[in-house]
Amino acid sequence: MADTDQTEALRARVAAAAEQGEPLSIVGGGSKRFYGAPVQGSALDVSGHRGIISYEPTELVLTARAGTPITEIEDALDEAEDAEDIRRKGELLKIALSRLEKGQREVTVQDFFSAEQETVTLQLDPSLTPEQNMKECFEKYKKLKRRRDTLRKRLRHTKNRLRAARELQTRAANAENRKKLEALKHKAREVGATFPEDRPTPQQQESKGGPRKFISKDNYDILVARNENQNRELTFTIARGNDYWMHVMGHPGPHVIIRKPKDGDVPRSTMLDAAHLAIYYSDLGATDFAEVVYSLRKYVKQIKGGGPGRVGYSNASTLQVRVSRARLKRLLDSRPDSRGG
């Protein structure tokens, strides 16, 4: 796989263009060229700026340069088969459990799962008991396998969207009149396209004041932070310990709080409403599929030395969300100030 870092060259080109007031048009693989209005400006080709910078399968976080083809990401996914190696380690530790002691840093065992059945040395965490080392392997395996399957599902979904979008592009180019173009709008929205009328009103986009407030279908309050500093304020000052906290997995975005009543839990429909807002106001923006993590606020802790919005969490669960434009519009319209004022 090609790995080419053109950061400095691209930075210099952008700086020169900014100094001269020259507009730039970013050019990559061209797979989404048909979205939105035509872009005017000198071409800034990022297709050569490629390569996967980091990949953490267990957290479903992959950072790649702008020109990285989707095929390279697929290859990285195919190579991430260490889930089975982790499971095998757990099975071998299970067999050797009776001769292990807490404090060991490694153990040499016979690999009964390989054709040659050679001996292998397994690394251990000396601070854990033998049972805990074994359990940790199986838990990592389940987590990695689940996230790997989710990522493959996303890649298939993205390919289907691109295929559908290209078909719409052809149909739009061949449309004989405006009426036929209008008829394609609904299908275009289904593959992630947005239009001016889909954008929130100025009242919904204001950048000052407290957290954005929305009302769920079940009449629960949902609060959404506006920026990183407000993430900290919302989570650690405004939210109560038993309120629900949410955030999009693997991407920058706002903290979202659902006000939880003292005498009951929050219905799933409200959880999905809040997840839609977490996705909409994140870097993912107009995507139509994402994973959102949630936990009770009392299980969310600030990371020492991290930025104002950096947190750690425990006792968490996830929602895999297919975005509904109708649900999102209802939520945006639910704001107390959505009608102005």
C-alpha positions, 0 to 999 in steps of 0.5 A: 500500500502506498503511504505518502505524507504530503502535509507540508506541501499541501499546507504551503499551497493553502497558505500561498493561496490564502495570501493571494486570495486565490480560491481552491477546489479540493480534488480527490477521487471524485466519488462525491463530485456530484454533491452540491453546487459546482466548486470554482477555484484552482485544483488542490489535488489531495489524491496523492496524500494517502495512507492509514495513519492509525487504526485501533480495531477495538475502538473502531477508530481509523485515521487516514489521509484524505487521498486514501482509497476505500480499498486500502481501508478494506485491506486494513480491515481484512488484515485485522484478523487478530481477533482469532489470535486473541481468542486462541490465547484465551483458550490456551490460557484456559488449558494452562490455568492450573499451573499459572500464578498471579505475578507471572509475565509470560507462560510457554504452552503447546499450541494445540490449535496449530497444525504443527502444535509448536510451543508458544510464549504468551504475554501476561499482565502480572497485576491480574490473576490467571482467571482475569488474564483469561477473561480479558482475552475473551472480552477483547475478542468479543469486542474486536469481533463486534466492532470489526463486523460493524465496520464491514457493515459500514463499508458495504453501506457506503459502497451501496450509497455511492452506487446509488448516488452515481445512478442518481447523477446519471438520471439527473443529467438526463432529466428533461425538465425541472419537475423530473429533477424535483422528483429525484430529490427524495431519492437523493436524500436517501443516499445522504444528499442535503438541500437548502431547505433541509438546513436548520434555521438561523435560530437553530444554528445560533452559536451563543448561549447555553446548550441547545435544548430539544424535546423528544417524542416522549417529552423528555428534555435533550441538551446538546453542547455547542463546543468543546468547552461547553461539553465539559460544562454540560457534562460536569456542571449541568447534568445530574449523575443519573442523567444519560450521557451520549457521544458519537463513537470515534469522531469529534462531536458534542456531548448530549444529555438526556434528563432522566426522571427520578422515578423511571427510565428513558424510553428507547425512542428518546434514546434514538432521538438523542442519538440522532442529535449527537450524530447531526451536530458531530463531524459526521454531519449528514451521514445516514449511519453511525454508532453512538455510545451512551452511559449514565453521567455518573460513569463519565470522568474527565481525563486528566491532562486532556482537553476540556471535552476529553472524557473516559467512561464505563458501564457503557452501551452503544446504539447503531443508528440509521438516521431518519430525516423525518425524525431529525426534522421533528427534533430540530422543530422541537426547540422552544425557539425554533419559531424564532424569538 
